[in-house]
């Protein structure tokens, strides 16, 4: 399967092209969400370069710190990257961690909104469905590279993996779970849920709740999919990504409940106070 094409001396890799298509789709969706909320989408365009750069840096750093087992077996470890800086920056060869992308992009958005005097939570809500869409599109880059597939299977939708891309110990297995597809569909579901809530339940949600729900939904799905994954990142025999995402989903879930309850209580108090004031004014 071809992984790219050339235009003169320039080589375009499908992996990077799909990531950029996902980013542009996310930008378009975020623009629409901002307009629906009567917010100026120019703020997104101004923040976009910083969020994108920080997201890519975060994604690459995460990969460098948690390389999958197949790379470790080939000697490509964190130490290797730190002593071969030309490889550390070679993002076009693949190797981006979504957790690092969310952390890096989120940190950039937090700093940018603070500098501009805007609400981080409002803009995080606006961007969250687009981030899920970008993930859904970007995962197809893994299909092109024949990576991020799961255990061998005979299911009708199994994908064929070329011998040179099969992991050690599975050389005689040709068909596998299309893990990238499962995650892509889960991300689309995540986006759909967030868009539905944004349009139908926004007045019942505190600012920031949509973003927190995005993290929780993605985390639950990714935790389950890691059980099917062959090439995992481990530390001391523990699947780092799986337990990180479970811990993050649990912590964010607790934060969501706390923020929602505090906000709901404050709203009830304000409504009771307003009701009392109206009652007194009638006497």
C-alpha positions as CSV (number, residue, x, y, z in Angstrom):
1,X,0.0,0.0,0.0
2,X,1.5,3.4,-1.0
3,X,2.1,5.7,2.0
4,X,2.4,8.9,0.0
5,X,3.2,10.6,-3.3
6,X,5.8,13.0,-4.7
7,X,5.4,16.4,-6.4
8,X,8.8,17.1,-7.8
9,X,11.3,17.0,-4.9
10,X,8.5,17.2,-2.4
11,X,7.1,14.0,-0.8
12,X,3.6,14.1,0.6
13,X,2.8,11.4,3.1
14,X,-0.8,10.3,3.5
15,X,-0.3,10.1,7.3
16,X,0.5,13.8,7.6
17,X,-2.1,14.7,5.0
18,X,-4.9,13.0,6.9
19,X,-3.8,14.7,10.1
20,X,-4.0,18.1,8.4
21,X,-7.4,17.2,6.9
22,X,-8.6,16.3,10.4
23,X,-7.2,19.6,11.8
24,X,-9.0,21.6,9.1
25,X,-12.2,19.8,9.7
26,X,-11.9,20.5,13.4
27,X,-11.3,24.2,12.7
28,X,-14.4,24.3,10.4
29,X,-16.6,22.7,13.1
30,X,-15.2,24.9,15.8
31,X,-16.0,28.0,13.7
32,X,-19.6,26.8,13.3
33,X,-19.9,26.1,17.1
34,X,-18.6,29.6,17.9
35,X,-21.1,31.3,15.6
36,X,-23.9,29.3,17.1
37,X,-22.9,30.6,20.5
38,X,-22.5,34.1,19.1
39,X,-18.8,34.1,19.7
40,X,-16.2,35.7,17.4
41,X,-14.6,32.8,15.4
42,X,-11.6,35.1,14.8
43,X,-10.4,34.1,18.3
44,X,-10.1,30.5,17.1
45,X,-8.1,31.5,14.1
46,X,-5.8,33.6,16.3
47,X,-5.3,30.8,18.8
48,X,-5.1,28.0,16.3
49,X,-1.4,28.2,15.4
50,X,-0.4,28.1,19.0
51,X,-2.7,25.3,19.9
52,X,-1.7,23.3,16.9
53,X,2.1,23.7,17.5
54,X,1.7,22.9,21.2
55,X,-0.5,19.9,20.3
56,X,2.0,18.5,17.9
57,X,4.9,19.0,20.3
58,X,2.9,17.4,23.1
59,X,2.0,14.5,20.9
60,X,5.6,13.9,19.9
61,X,6.9,14.3,23.4
62,X,4.3,11.7,24.6
63,X,5.5,9.3,22.0
64,X,9.1,9.8,22.9
65,X,8.4,9.2,26.5
66,X,6.2,6.1,25.9
67,X,7.4,4.3,22.7
68,X,5.4,1.2,21.9
69,X,6.9,-2.2,22.6
70,X,7.7,-3.0,18.9
71,X,10.0,0.1,18.8
72,X,11.6,-0.7,22.1
73,X,12.4,-4.2,20.8
74,X,14.2,-2.5,17.9
75,X,16.2,-0.3,20.3
76,X,14.1,2.8,19.7
77,X,13.6,3.9,23.3
78,X,13.3,7.2,25.1
79,X,17.1,7.2,25.6
80,X,17.5,6.6,21.9
81,X,15.4,9.6,21.0
82,X,17.3,11.8,23.4
83,X,20.6,10.8,21.9
84,X,19.4,11.0,18.3
85,X,17.6,14.3,18.1
86,X,17.1,14.2,14.4
87,X,14.9,11.2,15.0
88,X,13.1,12.9,17.8
89,X,11.9,15.7,15.6
90,X,11.0,13.4,12.6
91,X,7.2,13.6,13.1
92,X,6.6,12.8,9.4
93,X,7.8,9.3,10.1
94,X,4.8,8.8,12.5
95,X,4.8,8.6,16.3
96,X,2.3,11.0,17.8
97,X,0.5,10.3,21.1
98,X,-3.1,11.7,21.3
99,X,-2.8,12.2,25.1
100,X,0.2,14.5,24.6
101,X,-1.7,16.3,21.8
102,X,-4.7,17.1,24.1
103,X,-2.4,18.0,27.0
104,X,-0.2,20.3,24.9
105,X,-3.1,21.9,23.0
106,X,-5.1,22.3,26.1
107,X,-2.2,24.0,27.9
108,X,-1.7,26.4,25.0
109,X,-5.4,27.2,25.0
110,X,-5.3,27.8,28.7
111,X,-2.4,30.2,28.4
112,X,-3.8,32.0,25.4
113,X,-7.2,32.6,26.9
114,X,-5.6,33.8,30.1
115,X,-3.5,36.3,28.1
116,X,-6.6,37.5,26.1
117,X,-8.9,37.6,29.1
118,X,-11.3,35.0,27.8
119,X,-12.9,32.0,29.4
120,X,-10.9,28.8,28.9
121,X,-13.9,26.7,29.6
122,X,-16.1,28.4,27.0
123,X,-13.6,27.9,24.2
124,X,-12.7,24.4,25.3
125,X,-16.4,23.5,24.9
126,X,-16.4,25.1,21.5
127,X,-13.4,23.1,20.4
128,X,-14.2,19.8,21.9
129,X,-16.4,18.3,19.2
130,X,-13.9,19.4,16.6
131,X,-11.1,17.6,18.5
132,X,-13.1,14.4,18.4
133,X,-13.7,14.9,14.7
134,X,-10.0,15.4,14.1
135,X,-9.2,12.2,15.9
136,X,-11.7,10.3,13.8
137,X,-10.1,11.5,10.6
138,X,-6.5,11.3,11.7
139,X,-6.8,7.6,12.8
140,X,-7.1,6.7,9.1
141,X,-3.4,7.6,8.8
142,X,-2.7,4.5,10.9
143,X,-4.6,2.4,8.3
144,X,-2.3,3.8,5.6
145,X,0.8,3.0,7.7
146,X,-0.6,-0.4,8.7
147,X,-0.3,0.3,12.4
148,X,-2.6,0.5,15.4
149,X,-4.3,-2.8,14.7
150,X,-5.5,-5.3,17.2
151,X,-5.5,-9.0,17.9
152,X,-5.8,-11.5,15.1
153,X,-9.4,-12.2,14.2
154,X,-11.6,-14.0,11.5
155,X,-14.4,-11.4,11.8
156,X,-15.8,-10.2,8.4
157,X,-14.4,-6.8,8.9
158,X,-10.9,-7.9,9.7
159,X,-8.1,-6.1,7.9
160,X,-5.1,-7.7,6.1
161,X,-1.7,-6.7,7.3
162,X,1.3,-7.1,5.0
163,X,4.0,-9.5,6.4
164,X,6.5,-6.7,6.9
165,X,4.1,-4.8,9.2
166,X,3.2,-7.8,11.5
167,X,4.5,-7.8,15.0
168,X,7.0,-10.5,16.2
169,X,5.2,-13.7,17.1
170,X,2.3,-13.0,14.7
171,X,4.1,-13.5,11.4
172,X,1.7,-16.3,10.4
173,X,-1.4,-14.3,11.2
174,X,-2.7,-12.2,8.3
175,X,-6.0,-10.7,9.5
176,X,-6.5,-8.4,12.5
177,X,-9.0,-6.2,14.4
178,X,-9.0,-2.8,12.7
179,X,-8.4,-1.0,15.9
180,X,-7.9,2.3,14.2
181,X,-11.4,2.0,12.7
182,X,-13.0,1.2,16.1
183,X,-11.4,4.3,17.6
184,X,-12.4,6.4,14.6
185,X,-16.0,5.4,15.0
186,X,-15.9,5.9,18.8
187,X,-14.5,9.4,18.2
188,X,-17.4,10.1,15.8
189,X,-19.8,9.0,18.4
190,X,-18.1,11.2,20.9
191,X,-18.5,14.2,18.6
192,X,-22.2,13.4,18.0
193,X,-22.9,13.2,21.7
194,X,-21.2,16.5,22.3
195,X,-23.0,18.2,19.5
196,X,-26.3,16.9,20.6
197,X,-25.7,18.1,24.2
198,X,-24.5,21.5,23.0
199,X,-27.7,22.0,21.0
200,X,-30.2,20.5,23.4
201,X,-28.9,20.6,26.9
202,X,-26.5,23.5,27.0
203,X,-28.6,25.5,29.6
204,X,-28.3,22.5,31.9
205,X,-24.5,22.2,31.6
206,X,-21.9,24.4,33.2
207,X,-19.3,26.0,31.0
208,X,-16.5,23.4,30.5
209,X,-18.7,20.4,31.0
210,X,-18.7,19.5,27.3
211,X,-14.9,19.4,27.2
212,X,-14.8,17.3,30.4
213,X,-17.3,14.9,28.9
214,X,-15.2,14.7,25.8
215,X,-12.2,13.5,27.9
216,X,-14.4,11.0,29.8
217,X,-16.0,9.5,26.7
218,X,-12.7,9.2,24.9
219,X,-11.0,7.8,27.9
220,X,-13.6,5.0,28.4
221,X,-13.4,4.0,24.8
222,X,-9.7,4.0,24.7
223,X,-9.4,2.0,27.9
224,X,-11.5,-0.7,26.4
225,X,-9.8,-0.7,23.0
226,X,-6.4,-1.1,24.7
227,X,-7.4,-4.7,25.6
228,X,-7.3,-5.5,21.9
229,X,-4.1,-3.7,21.1
230,X,-1.0,-5.7,20.3
231,X,1.7,-3.0,20.3
232,X,1.3,-1.3,23.7
233,X,3.5,1.1,25.7
234,X,4.6,-0.5,28.9
235,X,6.5,0.4,32.1
236,X,7.1,-2.3,34.6
237,X,4.7,-4.6,32.7
238,X,1.9,-2.1,33.0
239,X,0.1,-0.6,29.9
240,X,1.0,3.0,30.4
241,X,-1.6,4.5,28.0
242,X,-4.4,2.3,29.3
243,X,-4.0,3.1,32.9
244,X,-3.2,6.8,32.3
245,X,-6.4,7.2,30.3
246,X,-8.5,5.4,33.0
247,X,-7.0,7.5,35.7
248,X,-7.6,10.7,33.7
249,X,-11.2,9.7,33.0
250,X,-11.9,9.0,36.6
251,X,-10.3,12.3,37.8
252,X,-12.1,14.3,35.2
253,X,-15.4,12.5,36.0
254,X,-15.0,13.6,39.6
255,X,-14.2,17.2,38.6
256,X,-17.3,17.2,36.3
257,X,-19.6,16.1,39.0
258,X,-18.1,18.6,41.5
259,X,-18.4,21.5,39.1
260,X,-21.9,20.6,38.0
261,X,-23.2,20.2,41.5
262,X,-21.6,23.5,42.7
263,X,-23.0,25.3,39.7
264,X,-26.5,23.8,40.1
265,X,-26.6,24.7,43.8
266,X,-25.6,28.2,43.0
267,X,-28.3,28.5,40.4
268,X,-31.0,27.3,42.7
269,X,-29.9,29.7,45.4
270,X,-30.0,32.6,42.9
271,X,-33.5,31.5,41.7
272,X,-34.7,31.2,45.3
273,X,-33.3,34.7,46.1
274,X,-34.9,36.1,43.0
275,X,-38.2,34.5,43.8
276,X,-38.1,35.8,47.4
277,X,-37.4,39.3,46.1
278,X,-40.4,39.2,43.8
279,X,-42.7,37.9,46.6
280,X,-41.6,40.7,49.0
281,X,-42.2,43.3,46.4
282,X,-45.8,42.3,45.9
283,X,-46.7,43.0,49.6
